[in-house]
């Protein structure tokens, strides 16, 4: 799937992201490309926990978690 994404910065927006285990695999495949990840979930706790884990795994990517109300 990653091979079909044009070169350059990537913005990934995920609805109902939960803990994003599958998405983390996708993001890992993007390698060193500039990435902004914007998960959207109704659980503030899930967004916060995911942000902590995301920053550990991908310190070079931007993270903007959104709590939907």
Helices and strands as residue ranges (DSSP letters): G 2-4, E 10-15, H 21-29, E 35-41, H 44-57, E 62-63, E 66-67
